[in-house]
Each structure stands twice: as C-alpha cells, then as structure tokens.
Amino acid sequence: MDFRDSPEEAAFRARLQAWLAENAKKFPTSGDEYWAKAGEWHQALHAAGFFGSTWPKAYGGQELPAVYDVIVDEELARAGAPARPSLGYLVIGLGRHGSEALRQRFLPGMINGTERWCQGFSEPGAGSDLASLTTTATLEGDHYVLHGHKIWTSYSDEADWCLVLARTDPAAPRHKGISGFIVSMHQPGIEQRPLPMMNGVTKEFGQVLFDGATVPVDQMVGAPGEGWKLAMTVVGHEREPSTLGFTARYGKTVRNLAATLDGPPSDELRWAAVQTEMLRLHVRRRLSEQLDEVSHGPDGSLDKLLMTWVEQSVGHACLASGGTRDPELLSTYLYSRAQSVMGGTSQIQKNIIAGRIIGLEV
C-alpha cells in the first residue's frame, strides 16, 4: 500500500509544520503546567484548522478523511508539541446517540474547545465492570437528581460539562437500567476531590461526588435505559489507538532513547522498537479500514490491549535507559503502569476478546 501524502495532504502537513514552528513551544507538554493550558491549546489548534478535521462541518469540523488526524498526530509528536486533545470518543458518542437538539447545542463547544468536558463513567466499585455502577438519577418533575461517586474522572476540575452514566431504573437488569446525561459541573451538589499521581501530576484525575446535583430531562442522551449503548460506543472508540494519537509519540520516544546510546541497546529498548513498529502498522491497517468505512465492535479491546503492551514496553525501555536518575524518563515509566487499568483493565479486555471475538465461554 502507498502511505505517501497526496498533494492535498502534503499541503495540509506543510501548513501544520509552519504553524507548529511558531506556536508549539508556547504550550507545556507535561505535568500540571500542561493541564493548566490544555484548554488554550485545544482552542488554538481548532482556530488554526488542525483540530476536529474529520468531524461534520455543521458542528465545527471540516469533514476531512481520517488520514488528516494521523498527519496531525505525527507532526505534533515530531515538533515536541502537546498531544491532540482526546475527545473523539465523546464526540462520536454524543453524535451517534444524542438528539439533534443536543448535538447542535453541545458539539460545537466540545469541538472548538470553548466548553471543557469530562466523562463520568467509572466508580470505586464499577470500573471495568461498568454495569455495576450505583450512581442514581431520580426523576423529580422536569429534572433528574443525581447521587453517587465517580472516580478517575479526567479533567473534572476544569470541566464545564460531564457525560454521566447513572442508574434510572434500579429494578431493571443491570445493563438495561442505566441512562446517560449531560450534567453541568457548575452547580451545587458536586464535590471535587483531586487524585495526585505518583509521577507528580495532581490535576489529571479526580473523584466527583454527586449529592443532589440536577440535570434537566432534555439533557438525557437517548431514551431512558439506553445508557449502556452509549457507554459501549464511547468505550469502544476510547480504546482505539488510531483515535488516541499516541502511536507517533511512542516511536519518537524510542528513537530519542536510541540516539543517546553509547554502546549496544538494551533488550528493553530492542523490544520497545519492535512493539512500536507493530502498533504503527496496526494503526495503518485500522486507518485503511476507517477510510473504507469498516466499523468495529469488540475489536476495540484488541486495540487497547496492543496499545497497553506497547506503552509499557516503552516505559520499561525508559526505566532501563535512565533508571531513577532522569525525572522525565521515570515519569514516562510510572505513567505507563496505568495503561493496563485505564479505559478497562487488560484482564477485562482479554475476557472480551475471548468471549466476543474468539467465541470462547468465559
């Protein structure tokens, strides 16, 4: 297959390279400093025409082929710029399951970055087994009242809105009594509890406690009891490496480690090089499938498992190269440990692959 840029793609890449040369260094790439300016970075990318490229024009996108997102990811990594904001799974979830009124109201701000979002799915007792969630939404007149506890909620303290899953019918089977809501984060009845991470970041994750927060009836996504369908769409796209945009960054980290060698590479670095190339080619295959409008269901679990293996291989290479002496390499290693938990644990992904792809009884 020919993965070289078309003339249009080459022109887009050149414009992006020129823009990054002037703007990339204005924005931090890691730590709390990154999170503090993440909203500005999002808005700057969109205003320049380099975010939301593949999404509908009606909501602020450009309706370009998926390859343009890959170009953006590659050039951001090459320039040492912050990553592309990871919102695709929320855009797709709301776009597929929300009413046109909800899409018109919320997708433009989500895509252009003027409204910040978080995702309220996981709970202390319901992470990978999401159907066990216990947060409730009780109908009272023209609104629902929320009570419950969410955890690992990225950017919750910066968010304007949260896509929340809550149980609206306690008597229904656990997968069928869940509904999705768009909840304002600026109201009484919401408590934020940041979760400091072992790599020193204090702003990325948090706990969110709902104690009487309300949401209008017309901000339910889909019909009552359809939250599980929404969740599967969101989680399925969250697990795809082609939409996460990290592949180019893994490869750049490996190349940077190799460039500092004074002697033969470690076994960890050799294996990380193999793994990153494997994922690069896998993502190219997924890109080709997207361009051919091939959709995936449980295959997202396979993608997530591959990405976990690669990120943790790169993390081990960082640790082998810098030990605990290099704070940046150590931080990369420490963060990689979370990959086998976030977005669904590796054990759950293996169960999904066994049961829904291979057809084994689990």
C-alpha positions as a printed Julia matrix, in Angstrom:
362×3 Matrix{Float64}:
   0.0     0.0    0.0
   1.09    3.58  -0.68
   1.02    5.66   2.51
   2.66    8.71   0.95
   0.78   12.01   1.17
  -1.46   13.1   -1.65
  -0.86   16.69  -2.86
  -3.71   17.91  -0.65
  -2.37   16.01   2.36
   1.16   17.32   1.74
  -0.15   20.91   1.64
  -2.04   20.36   4.91
   1.09   18.89   6.52
   3.21   21.85   5.36
   0.73   24.36   6.79
   0.71   22.47  10.08
   4.51   22.33  10.23
   4.72   26.08   9.68
   2.1    26.77  12.34
   3.81   24.49  14.86
   7.16   26.18  14.26
   5.62   29.41  15.54
   3.26   28.09  18.21
   4.26   24.69  19.61
   6.74   25.95  22.2
   4.14   28.26  23.75
   2.4    25.31  25.36
   3.77   22.91  28.03
   3.7    19.21  27.17
   3.52   17.55  30.58
   2.77   17.97  34.26
   0.28   20.31  35.87
   1.53   23.06  33.56
   0.14   21.13  30.59
  -3.27   20.69  32.19
  -3.42   24.37  33.12
  -3.11   25.37  29.44
  -4.8    22.38  27.8
  -7.93   24.41  27.03
  -5.92   27.15  25.33
  -4.04   24.54  23.29
  -7.31   22.95  22.17
  -8.75   26.28  21.06
  -5.55   27.3   19.29
  -5.42   24.04  17.32
  -9.06   24.37  16.27
  -8.79   28.04  15.33
  -5.81   27.21  13.1
  -7.77   24.42  11.38
  -5.92   21.45  12.89
  -8.45   20.01  15.34
 -11.76   18.33  14.56
 -10.66   17.86  10.96
 -12.74   14.73  10.36
 -15.96   15.76  12.11
 -19.08   17.27  10.5
 -18.93   20.86   9.31
 -22.32   21.52  10.93
 -20.69   21.22  14.36
 -17.34   22.86  13.69
 -15.38   20.19  11.84
 -14.07   20.01   8.29
 -15.32   16.56   7.15
 -11.86   15.51   6.0
 -10.75   11.85   5.75
  -9.34   10.17   8.86
  -5.79   10.37   7.46
  -5.71   14.07   8.37
  -5.91   13.26  12.07
  -2.95   10.92  11.61
  -0.99   13.72   9.95
  -1.76   16.0   12.9
  -0.64   13.34  15.41
   2.59   12.7   13.52
   3.52   16.35  13.24
   2.63   17.18  16.85
   4.94   14.4   18.01
   7.7    15.46  15.61
   7.51   19.07  16.83
   7.51   18.12  20.5
   4.1    19.76  20.89
   1.31   18.71  23.27
  -0.88   15.84  22.1
  -4.11   16.37  20.2
  -6.94   16.66  22.77
  -8.53   13.25  23.27
 -12.24   13.93  22.72
 -13.15   11.82  19.73
 -14.94    9.17  21.74
 -17.21   11.79  23.36
 -17.95   13.47  20.01
 -18.82   10.1   18.47
 -20.9     9.06  21.49
 -22.99   12.23  21.53
 -23.14   12.36  17.74
 -24.46    8.82  17.49
 -26.84    8.71  20.46
 -27.84   12.3   21.2
 -30.81   14.11  19.69
 -30.19   16.73  17.01
 -31.02   19.41  19.57
 -28.28   18.09  21.89
 -25.82   17.8   19.02
 -26.48   21.38  17.92
 -26.19   22.68  21.48
 -23.11   20.81  22.7
 -20.94   19.51  19.85
 -19.69   22.92  18.6
 -18.31   23.91  22.03
 -16.88   20.44  22.56
 -15.07   20.53  19.22
 -13.8    24.13  19.3
 -12.69   23.88  22.93
 -14.76   26.75  24.34
 -16.53   24.27  26.62
 -14.49   21.7   28.57
 -15.74   18.16  29.08
 -15.15   15.16  31.29
 -16.55   11.63  31.37
 -18.33   10.3   34.48
 -18.4     6.55  33.95
 -16.08    4.71  36.39
 -16.88    4.35  40.09
 -14.96    2.92  43.05
 -16.91   -0.34  42.64
 -17.54   -0.18  38.9
 -14.54    0.32  36.64
 -14.01   -2.35  34.03
 -17.29   -3.93  35.21
 -19.15   -0.75  34.37
 -22.6    -2.31  34.6
 -22.14   -2.5   38.38
 -22.38    1.29  38.72
 -24.53    2.55  41.61
 -24.85    6.3   40.9
 -28.58    7.05  40.69
 -30.64    9.59  38.78
 -34.13   10.04  40.23
 -36.82   11.81  38.22
 -38.36   14.78  40.03
 -40.62   16.83  37.79
 -38.68   18.22  34.84
 -35.25   17.17  36.07
 -33.27   14.26  37.48
 -31.46   14.37  40.82
 -28.05   12.67  40.96
 -26.45   10.84  43.89
 -23.25    8.85  43.58
 -19.48    8.74  43.36
 -17.36    8.78  40.19
 -13.6     8.22  40.07
 -10.69    8.51  37.58
 -12.57   11.41  36.02
 -10.06   13.16  33.78
 -10.07   17.0   33.82
 -13.12   17.05  36.13
 -11.94   20.15  37.99
 -11.58   22.05  34.69
 -14.74   20.74  33.02
 -17.91   22.66  32.24
 -19.88   19.52  31.38
 -19.75   15.85  32.26
 -21.16   12.92  30.3
 -22.54   10.88  33.21
 -23.88    7.35  33.41
 -26.42    6.82  36.17
 -28.98    4.19  37.12
 -32.53    5.36  36.41
 -34.32    2.02  36.92
 -32.95    0.03  39.88
 -35.41   -2.8   39.17
 -34.23   -3.41  35.6
 -31.42   -5.84  34.67
 -28.16   -4.05  35.4
 -27.27   -3.33  31.77
 -30.76   -2.01  30.98
 -31.42    0.34  33.9
 -28.65    2.83  33.01
 -29.11    6.19  31.27
 -26.71    8.85  30.01
 -26.86   12.55  30.9
 -25.09   15.81  30.1
 -24.53   17.35  33.53
 -23.35   20.88  34.29
 -20.29   20.86  36.55
 -21.05   24.41  37.75
 -23.78   23.83  40.33
 -24.31   22.94  43.98
 -24.32   19.25  44.88
 -20.97   18.44  43.22
 -17.77   17.89  45.21
 -14.36   17.58  43.53
 -11.54   15.54  45.07
  -8.26   15.6   43.07
  -6.2    12.41  42.86
  -2.45   13.15  42.91
  -0.46   10.69  40.79
   2.84    9.03  41.58
   4.51   10.77  38.63
   3.87   14.13  40.28
   0.79   15.24  38.31
  -2.01   16.49  40.56
  -4.55   17.78  38.01
  -5.26   14.95  35.58
  -7.58   12.68  37.57
 -10.18   13.3   40.22
 -13.11   11.94  42.14
 -16.52   13.55  41.66
 -19.26   13.18  44.25
 -22.85   13.96  43.26
 -25.09   14.8   46.2
 -28.28   16.34  44.89
 -26.92   17.79  41.63
 -29.62   18.13  38.99
 -29.88   17.69  35.24
 -32.85   18.69  33.02
 -34.86   15.88  31.45
 -33.98   17.13  27.96
 -30.26   16.6   28.66
 -30.63   12.83  28.74
 -28.65   11.28  25.86
 -31.01    8.88  24.14
 -34.03    7.34  25.86
 -34.26    6.11  29.46
 -32.34    2.85  29.81
 -30.18    3.39  26.71
 -27.06    4.41  28.61
 -25.36    1.07  28.04
 -25.48    1.55  24.27
 -23.93    4.99  24.72
 -21.26    3.55  27.01
 -20.27    0.83  24.55
 -19.91    3.37  21.74
 -17.8     5.7   23.86
 -15.6     2.99  25.38
 -15.18    1.22  22.03
 -13.75    4.37  20.43
 -11.77    5.33  23.52
  -9.84    2.05  23.2
  -8.74    2.5   19.58
  -5.08    3.53  19.19
  -5.84    5.23  15.88
  -8.06    7.76  17.67
  -5.81    8.18  20.7
  -2.94    9.62  18.69
  -0.14    8.19  20.84
   1.49    5.92  18.28
   3.82    8.55  16.86
   4.87    9.57  20.38
   5.87    6.03  21.3
   8.05    5.83  18.23
   9.65    9.21  18.91
  10.48    8.19  22.49
  12.19    5.03  21.26
  14.18    6.96  18.64
  15.24    9.55  21.23
  16.43    6.79  23.55
  18.36    5.15  20.71
  20.03    8.47  19.84
  21.57    8.7   23.33
  23.14    5.25  23.25
  26.81    4.81  23.98
  27.04    1.12  23.22
  24.59   -1.63  22.27
  20.88   -1.1   23.04
  19.29   -2.85  26.0
  16.9    -5.74  25.49
  14.11   -3.46  26.74
  14.87   -0.87  24.05
  15.1    -3.51  21.31
  11.7    -4.89  22.31
  10.15   -1.42  22.54
  11.33   -0.73  18.97
   9.65   -3.92  17.75
   6.44   -3.14  19.65
   6.15    0.45  18.44
   6.61   -0.61  14.83
   3.98   -3.31  15.27
   1.48   -0.77  16.6
   2.33    1.73  13.85
   1.48   -0.83  11.19
  -1.62   -1.96  13.07
  -2.88    1.62  13.21
  -2.22    1.98   9.46
  -4.46   -1.04   8.92
  -7.15    0.46  11.13
  -6.85    3.72   9.19
  -7.37    1.89   5.91
 -10.45    0.23   7.39
 -11.82    3.59   8.52
 -11.33    5.02   5.04
 -13.27    2.01   3.7
 -16.0     2.7    6.32
 -15.37   -0.56   8.13
 -16.72   -0.32  11.68
 -15.53   -2.3   14.69
 -17.22   -3.58  17.81
 -15.29   -5.65  20.32
 -12.13   -5.28  18.22
 -11.52   -2.12  20.25
 -10.47   -4.39  23.12
  -7.74   -5.89  20.93
  -6.54   -2.39  20.04
  -6.49   -1.36  23.69
  -4.52   -4.45  24.71
  -1.93   -3.85  21.98
  -1.57   -0.22  23.0
  -1.07   -1.25  26.63
   1.71   -3.66  25.7
   3.44   -1.01  23.6
   3.23    1.82  26.12
   4.5    -0.4   28.91
   7.31   -1.71  26.71
   8.35    1.89  26.03
   8.09    2.61  29.75
  10.41   -0.29  30.58
  12.88    0.97  27.97
  12.82    4.41  29.61
  13.48    2.88  33.0
  16.31    0.71  31.63
  17.88    3.74  29.96
  17.55    6.35  32.69
  16.79    4.44  35.85
  15.51    6.81  38.52
  18.09    9.46  37.6
  16.14   11.09  34.75
  12.83   12.56  36.04
  11.22   12.7   32.59
  12.03    9.08  31.71
  10.94    7.93  35.17
   7.65    9.8   34.77
   7.07    8.06  31.42
   7.62    4.69  33.06
   5.37    5.45  36.03
   2.54    6.7   33.81
   2.78    3.61  31.6
   1.78    1.41  34.54
  -1.68    2.97  34.49
  -2.32    1.88  30.9
  -3.28   -1.66  31.93
  -6.02   -0.21  34.17
  -7.38    2.94  32.48
 -10.04    2.51  29.81
 -10.73   -1.04  31.01
  -8.22   -3.41  32.59
  -6.16   -5.78  30.47
  -7.88   -8.73  32.15
 -11.3    -7.45  31.08
 -10.02   -6.81  27.53
  -8.79  -10.41  27.35
 -12.2   -11.67  28.51
 -13.93   -9.59  25.82
 -11.54  -10.89  23.16
 -12.06  -14.48  24.31
 -15.84  -14.28  24.55
 -16.88  -11.85  21.8
 -14.15  -12.3   19.16
 -12.85  -15.86  19.56
 -16.17  -17.26  20.83
 -14.88  -18.99  23.95
 -17.03  -19.44  27.03
 -15.77  -17.13  29.79
